[in-house]
Amino acid sequence: MRNPQEQYQKRKALGLCVNCGARPAQTRCVTCEHCASVSRVRGRAWTKQLREGVIKAYGGKCSCCGETPIEFLTIDHINGRGSKEHLYQQLRGHTLYKWLRDNQYPKDNFRLLCRNCNGALGQYGYCPHNNK
């Protein structure tokens, strides 16, 4: 059996899909459409699983209003630190989720909010739930 890295480089040099050896539809691609599609599906599933793990680790509900549907929940940088600190500016989407997981879900700088509460804090500096 050939070394996988050698096989990758040989297929790439020949302009073939590096995964299956088929000819990609576009000349600058390193994977055929089928392999690219499979990769996208796996990537979405991985990101979804990662996000669900982060949401569970942070309690599974908005820390302000108690909203629970996963589609509405998001990570909030406490006290708006996400826009102020260089490290947190780079952490968004799956990169943020991976960083949180790899750092044992720190609770001092992050919390779970629904998109409404998070948006109100960002736009107005307060959440209407706390100003009743």
C-alpha distance (Angstrom), angle and dihedral (degrees) to the residues before:
residue distance angle dihedral
M1 . . .
R2 3.77 . .
N3 3.79 122.6 .
P4 3.86 107.1 -94.5
Q5 3.82 91.8 -132.3
E6 3.82 90.9 52.5
Q7 3.81 91.0 48.1
Y8 3.83 90.0 49.6
Q9 3.82 92.4 50.7
K10 3.83 93.5 45.3
R11 3.83 93.2 50.2
K12 3.80 91.2 45.0
A13 3.81 91.4 51.2
L14 3.82 90.2 50.4
G15 3.80 92.0 49.6
L16 3.81 93.2 -113.7
C17 3.79 130.0 134.7
V18 3.79 105.1 -81.8
N19 3.82 90.9 -141.9
C20 3.81 106.2 45.3
G21 3.83 105.8 6.8
A22 3.83 96.0 -117.2
R23 3.78 120.7 136.4
P24 3.84 111.6 -98.6
A25 3.80 117.0 -129.2
Q26 3.80 91.4 -126.7
T27 3.77 119.2 52.4
R28 3.83 96.8 -137.8
C29 3.83 94.2 53.0
V30 3.79 121.8 98.8
T31 3.81 93.9 -158.6
C32 3.78 133.4 49.7
E33 3.81 118.9 -117.8
H34 3.81 92.4 -101.6
C35 3.82 93.9 54.0
A36 3.82 91.3 43.2
S37 3.81 89.8 51.9
V38 3.82 92.3 49.7
S39 3.80 89.4 48.6
R40 3.83 92.0 51.5
V41 3.82 91.7 50.5
R42 3.81 91.8 49.5
G43 3.80 91.0 46.4
R44 3.79 93.0 52.0
A45 3.81 91.4 48.2
W46 3.82 91.0 49.3
T47 3.82 92.2 49.2
K48 3.81 91.9 47.2
Q49 3.80 91.8 50.6
L50 3.81 91.3 46.7
R51 3.83 92.0 49.3
E52 3.82 92.5 47.8
G53 3.82 89.8 51.8
V54 3.80 91.6 51.7
I55 3.80 92.5 47.8
K56 3.81 90.8 49.7
A57 3.83 90.8 48.7
Y58 3.82 90.4 54.0
G59 3.80 94.0 51.2
G60 3.82 103.3 -89.1
K61 3.81 95.9 -104.8
C62 3.78 140.2 74.5
S63 3.80 108.8 -85.3
C64 3.81 89.4 -143.6
C65 3.81 108.6 42.3
G66 3.81 102.7 8.4
E67 3.85 96.2 -118.7
T68 3.83 109.5 165.4
P69 3.86 112.6 -175.2
I70 3.79 105.2 114.7
E71 3.82 91.1 -139.0
F72 3.83 90.0 65.6
L73 3.81 98.7 45.6
T74 3.78 126.6 98.2
I75 3.79 139.1 166.0
D76 3.80 116.1 -100.3
H77 3.79 125.4 -157.8
I78 3.81 101.7 -133.0
N79 3.82 114.6 -116.2
G80 3.82 91.6 7.1
R81 3.78 91.9 -74.0
G82 3.80 91.3 146.1
S83 3.79 92.2 76.9
K84 3.82 94.2 41.3
E85 3.78 106.6 46.6
H86 3.79 121.1 68.0
L87 3.83 95.5 -139.3
Y88 3.79 93.3 52.4
Q89 3.81 93.4 47.2
Q90 3.80 88.1 66.9
L91 3.81 94.4 48.0
R92 3.80 111.5 89.4
G93 3.79 135.4 133.7
H94 3.79 116.8 -14.5
T95 3.81 90.5 -7.6
L96 3.82 89.0 62.1
Y97 3.81 92.9 45.3
K98 3.80 91.5 50.2
W99 3.82 91.8 47.5
L100 3.82 91.4 49.8
R101 3.81 91.3 49.7
D102 3.80 93.3 46.0
N103 3.84 90.3 49.9
Q104 3.83 95.5 49.8
Y105 3.83 95.2 -104.1
P106 3.82 101.2 -70.8
K107 3.81 111.1 -141.0
D108 3.80 98.9 -168.5
N109 3.83 96.3 74.9
F110 3.82 103.0 22.2
R111 3.79 138.9 54.0
L112 3.78 138.8 165.9
L113 3.81 118.2 -101.9
C114 3.78 133.7 166.5
R115 3.78 115.6 -112.1
N116 3.82 91.9 -105.7
C117 3.80 94.7 54.7
N118 3.82 92.0 41.6
G119 3.82 91.7 48.3
A120 3.82 92.9 48.2
L121 3.80 91.0 50.5
G122 3.79 91.3 50.1
Q123 3.80 95.3 44.2
Y124 3.80 102.4 37.1
G125 3.78 105.1 15.7
Y126 3.81 93.0 -117.9
C127 3.77 140.1 58.1
P128 3.83 118.0 -118.0
H129 3.84 89.0 -135.1
N130 3.80 88.7 67.7
N131 3.82 95.8 45.5
K132 3.81 100.6 59.3
